[in-house]
Amino acid sequence: MATDRARPAQNAGEREMLTGWLEHHRGILIWKCEDLTAEQLRRRAVSPSTLSLLGLVRHMAEVERGWFQPVFLGENVPDLYDRSADEDADFNDVDQADPAGAFHAFERECAVSRQVVAQAASLDVLSKQASERTGQPWSLRWIVTHMIEEYAP
């Protein structure tokens, strides 16, 4: 798995800067998981929290998919993890989860997200789906910035 944690150039253009920071934070998550056993990846941080590194990887795969495919592109894609009984299944359902499968899903969703951003004419392009709260679409700039926020510690 790639663990490029390089920061973007200090004088990069806006698109390169934002996508560079997003890649940086994706790499940090993978780096934090490297060389850990399945048990270590599943371990909860502090009881009663259900937060684990494997849960974070699963959650970020779901977040990548959600923002770039249904929201931005307007595609009808299913959730990666069955949240019908538990809205936080991506975090909570890790005891029997396959780490390799979770990392594969994460890499696949990041690859799709990269392609979506690369194919957009600009960061000003608006999402197909509008906010339920405001009724307004999101710009790709807002989505990429929000994704950085999702990853950032």
C-alpha positions in Angstrom: 0.0 0.0 0.0 1.3 3.5 -0.9 2.3 5.6 2.1 3.3 8.8 0.3 3.1 11.4 3.0 4.7 14.2 1.0 3.3 17.7 1.6 2.3 19.7 -1.4 4.6 22.4 -2.7 4.4 25.6 -0.8 3.8 27.6 -4.0 1.4 25.2 -5.8 -1.8 26.3 -7.5 -5.1 25.9 -5.6 -6.1 22.6 -7.2 -2.7 21.0 -6.8 -2.5 22.4 -3.2 -5.8 21.0 -2.1 -5.4 17.6 -3.8 -1.9 17.5 -2.4 -3.1 18.0 1.2 -5.8 15.4 0.6 -3.3 12.9 -0.6 -1.0 13.7 2.3 -3.7 12.9 4.8 -4.7 9.7 3.0 -1.1 8.7 3.3 -1.0 9.5 7.0 -3.9 7.2 7.7 -2.3 4.3 5.8 1.1 5.0 7.5 -0.5 4.8 10.9 -1.9 1.3 10.0 1.3 -0.1 8.5 2.7 -3.3 10.0 -0.1 -3.6 12.5 -1.8 -7.0 13.0 -5.5 -7.5 12.4 -6.0 -7.5 16.2 -4.2 -4.2 16.6 -6.2 -2.6 13.8 -9.4 -3.7 15.5 -8.4 -2.5 18.9 -10.7 0.2 20.4 -8.8 3.4 21.4 -10.5 4.0 24.8 -13.6 2.3 26.2 -16.5 2.9 25.7 -15.5 4.3 22.3 -15.8 2.0 19.3 -13.0 4.0 17.5 -10.3 1.8 15.9 -7.9 2.2 13.1 -9.7 -0.4 11.0 -13.0 1.5 11.7 -11.4 4.7 10.5 -10.2 3.1 7.3 -13.7 1.7 6.7 -15.3 5.0 7.5 -13.0 7.0 5.2 -13.7 4.6 2.4 -17.4 5.2 2.9 -16.8 9.0 3.1 -14.7 9.0 -0.1 -17.5 7.1 -1.9 -20.3 9.2 -0.4 -19.0 12.7 -1.2 -17.5 12.0 -4.7 -20.0 9.6 -6.2 -23.6 10.2 -4.9 -23.1 13.8 -3.8 -20.8 15.2 -6.5 -21.6 13.0 -9.4 -25.2 12.1 -8.5 -24.6 8.4 -8.9 -26.7 5.9 -7.1 -24.2 3.6 -5.4 -24.8 1.5 -2.3 -23.1 2.0 1.0 -20.0 -0.1 1.4 -21.1 -1.3 4.9 -24.6 -2.4 5.9 -25.8 0.5 8.0 -29.5 -0.6 8.1 -29.2 -1.8 11.8 -26.4 0.5 12.8 -25.7 3.9 11.2 -22.0 3.6 12.5 -21.5 0.1 11.2 -18.3 1.2 9.4 -16.8 2.0 12.9 -18.6 -0.6 15.0 -18.6 -3.8 12.9 -14.9 -4.5 12.9 -14.5 -7.5 15.2 -14.8 -10.0 12.3 -14.0 -7.5 9.5 -11.3 -8.4 7.0 -8.5 -5.7 7.2 -7.2 -6.6 3.7 -10.7 -6.1 2.3 -11.1 -2.8 4.1 -7.8 -1.5 2.8 -8.7 -2.7 -0.7 -12.0 -0.8 -0.5 -10.3 2.3 0.8 -7.7 2.3 -2.1 -10.4 1.6 -4.6 -12.6 4.5 -3.4 -9.6 6.9 -3.2 -8.8 6.0 -6.8 -12.3 6.8 -7.9 -12.2 10.1 -6.0 -8.9 11.0 -7.6 -10.4 10.4 -11.0 -13.5 12.4 -10.3 -11.4 15.4 -9.2 -9.0 15.0 -12.2 -11.9 15.0 -14.7 -13.7 18.0 -13.3 -13.2 21.2 -15.3 -12.5 23.2 -12.2 -13.0 23.3 -8.4 -16.0 25.6 -9.1 -18.0 22.7 -10.6 -21.1 22.1 -8.4 -22.4 18.8 -7.1 -25.4 17.1 -8.6 -26.9 16.6 -5.2 -27.9 19.5 -3.0 -27.6 19.9 0.7 -30.7 18.8 2.5 -30.1 21.6 5.0 -29.6 24.5 2.6 -30.9 23.2 -0.7 -27.7 24.4 -2.3 -25.2 22.2 -4.2 -21.6 22.0 -3.0 -18.6 23.1 -5.1 -15.9 20.6 -5.7 -13.6 23.0 -3.8 -15.9 22.7 -0.7 -15.9 18.9 -1.0 -12.1 18.5 -1.3 -11.6 20.9 1.6 -14.2 19.0 3.6 -12.3 15.7 2.8 -9.1 17.2 4.2 -11.1 18.1 7.3 -12.4 14.5 7.6 -8.8 13.2 7.6 -7.0 15.8 9.5 -6.2 15.1 13.2 
